[in-house]
Amino acid sequence: MKGDPVSWMLETALMTPQESELLRSKFGLDLPIHTRYFNYMTQLLHGDMGRSIISRQKVRDAILLAYPWTLKLVVTAMSLSLILGVTFGIIAAVKRGTLFDYMARGFSLLGIGVPNFWLGIVMIIIFAVWLNILPATSTGQLQDIILPAFAVALPETGLLSRLTRQALIEEMSKDYVRTAKAKGVPHHLIISHHALKNSLISVLTVWGLRFGHMLGGSVIIETVFSWPGIGLLLYNAIMQRDLPLIQGIILIVTIGVIIINIIIDLVYAYLDPRIKY
């Protein structure tokens, strides 16, 4: 995007060209890009993420205020998607070829194909405008999270349901499952104690990647629902060209993605004892 924070200020306040140049000099925006990057990294090594150019608030403080809101939304939504997706996937695999299987597959295709921001707008129209039973924006109450959480969770549920079904069907056709059946092991124990654990490895891989993606990719949903999280903070920072705030958010989101991936790797060892570290 063209411009810098001073350009955005010029759109909202009367300022002479001399004053705008003084502001650029004050914030270091007139320096070459490599010099600004070196200065930023030097500050970062000392634990200083800088200050927001627009609000003059410390970047660290702004992120600490917004990040818990995003964590609450993403953890709720992704927990819902994992529980519902795996449940639907198991039932669809067990009842393969039945009406429920076709319904579950249709739902998963719909979930994958529908954009979550469109789904969020439709949910606002139905539940907040027409029925008036849920708030459309954050009001500080518990029910505020229901609409944004489901708007995030439903597309992910469709994806995880399809993956679970496919992985479980593949596992149920393997030799160790046939051996367990020949030994007379009950069908539900074969699924819960043997096949499901192995099929969940691929499901958790995708779920972990999507979890990390949602930590930084909830910008649209948070904007639609005015959810005061890291996504809305990033959106406003981009619109205002607030470079230190953008850099700080991207850094924290990246660390979050790395931590989630490490946790998923450790869960592999529990699901599959053959994996050693």
N, C-alpha and C positions, 0 to 999 in steps of 0.2 A: 504493500500500500504506500502511496506517495505521502510525503510530509513527515512531520515529527510532532511532539507535544506542543511546541510553540505554534505550529500551523493550526492545530486544533484550537488553541487559545485565541488565535486571531479570529476564528469564526465566531467566538462567543464574547469577545471583549474588544473595545476600541484600543488599538495599539499602533504606535508609529513604527516604521521600519527600524529606526534606531533602537527603540525599546525591545523589539523582537530579537535583534541581533545581540543586545546585552543579555537577554534571557538565554539565548543559545550558548553564549559564552559562559554564563553562570552554571548551566547544567552540563557543560562539556560537549554539547551537540555539534560544535564547530570543529572538533578534533577529528583526525582520520579514524576510520573504523578500527584499524589494528591497535591504535593507541587506546581507544575507548575499551576495546576488548581486554587489553592488558591491564588497564586500570580496574576494570570490573573483576577480573580474576584475582588480582592482588587483594582487593577488598574482600573477596569471597574467602580467600585463604585465611583471613583474619576473622571470619565469622560474620562479616558485614555484607548483607545482600543489597545495601543501598536504600534509598528512599523513593517513594512514588513521586514522580515529577509533578503530577496534578494535585494530589492531596497532601504531599509532603509527609505522609505517614511512612513509618518504617515498613519495608516490604515484608520483613519477617512477621511483624505484628498483623499486617493485613491478611497474610496467608494463614496465620494461626487462628484468626477469627473465622475465616471462610472454610477452611479445610474440614473441620468436624462436620459441617453441614453436608459436604459432598460425601464424606465417609459414611455418614448415616444413610444417605440416599442410596449410594452404590452398594453398601453391604446389605441393606434391606432388599433392594431390587435383585441383586445377584444371588442372594440366599433363596428368594422366591423362585427365581428362574431355575436354580439347581434342583430344588425339591420338586417343583412341578414338572420340569423337563425330564428328569430321571424317572419320575413316577409314570408319566405318560408314555415314555419310551419303553419302560419295562412292560407295561400292560399291552402296548401295541405289538411288542415282540412276542409276548406269550400268546396273545390272541391274533396272531398273524393271519391275514386274509379275511378277518371278520369285519363287521360294520365299524366297530370301535377303531380298528387298525386304520381303515380308510379315513375315518373322521380325524384321528390323531395326525395322520400324514397330511391331510388337507389343512389342519390347523397349523402345523409346522411350516408348510409352504406359505401360508398367509402371514404368519409371524415373521418369517424371514423377508418376505417381499414388501411388507408395509413399513414405511419410514416412521421412526418413533416420534418425530416432531408432528407429523400428520395425525398419528394416533393420539398424541397428547392434546392436540387441538380438538379432535372429535370427542375425547373424554371430557374436556372442559365444557363443550357445548351440551353434552348429554347430562353429566352429573352435577355441573355447577350452574349452568344456565337454565336448562329445561327442568330438571328434577330438583335442583337447589338443595342437594343433600351433602355435597362435599365442596370445600373451598377451592377456588381456582388458583389462588396464590398463597404464599406462606403467611400465616397469621400467628405463628407461635404456638399452635395447638397440635395435638398428637395426630389428628386425622389429616393434617396438611400433607403428610408424606404418602398417603394412599394413592392419589392420582399420579404423581410423578414416578413413584416406585413401580406401579403397574405399567406405566408408559415405557419405562426402561426394561422391565422384566419380561413382558409378553413377547417381543421379538427374540430375546435371548432364550426364552422357554421353547419357542419353535425350533431354534437351532439345536439346542441340547436334546430335545425330544427325538429329533431325527437322528442325531449322532448315537444316542443311547440305543435306539431301536436297531440301527445298522450294526453297531458293535456287539450287541447281545445276540443277535441272530447269527453273526459270524462265530461267536464263541460257542453257541449251542450246537454248532455243527462239527466241533473238534472232537478228537479221539478221547480226551479225558472225560468229556461229558458223556459220551457213549459208554465208556467204562463205568462211570458212576451209575448210569441208568441200569446197566447190566447187573450191577451189584445190588440193585434194589433201593438205592438212595431216593428218598422222596423228591418229587419234582421241585417243590418250593425250596428245599435245601440245596439242590443243585444250582438253582439260580442265585440264591442269597449268599451261599458260602463259596461258590466256585466261579461260575460264569460272570456274575455281576462285578466281582472285584477286578477281574482281568479286563472287562469291557470298560470299566470306569477310568482306566488309565488314559485312554484317548479322549474321553469326555472331559476329564479334569484338565487335560492339556489345553483344550480349546476354551474351557471355562476360565482358566487362569489368565490366558491371553486376553479374553474378552473383559475380565475383571480389571486388568491393568489398563486396557483401552478405555473402559468406562470412567476410570479415575480422571482421565484427562479429556474424555470425549463426551462428557455430559453437558457440554456447553449449550447445545441446542435445547435440551430438556430443561435445564436450569433457567434458561432465558425465557422459554415458553411459560413456565410456571412461576417465574420471578423467585426462584429458589436461591437463597443467599449463599451459594457455595462457591467453590473454586472456579467452576465453569462460567458462572455469571461474572465473577471477578475478572476472569481472563477476557471475556467478551467486551466488558467495559474498558479494560486496559488496551485492547486492540483498537477499539473505536477511538480512544483518546491518544493513541500512539505512545502510551506510557511504557517506555522501553525497560526500565529497571523492574517494574512490576511484572511485565511479560516474561522477562528472563528468569525471575525468581520462581514464578509459577511453573514454567517449563522444567526448571531444575528439580523442584519438589515432586512434580508429577513423574518425572523420569526415575527418581529414587524410589517412588512408590511402586512403579512397574517392576523394577529390579527386585524389590523385596517380595512382591507377590510371586514372581517367577521362582525365586529361591524356595519359598514356602511350598509351592506346587512340586518342585523337584524333591523336596524332603518327604512329601506325602507319597510319592512314587514308591519309596522304600517300604512304606507300610503296606501299600496295596500289592506290591510284588516283591517278596523277600529275595528274589534273585538279583535285584538291583542293589549293589553295594557302593559305598562312597569311601 
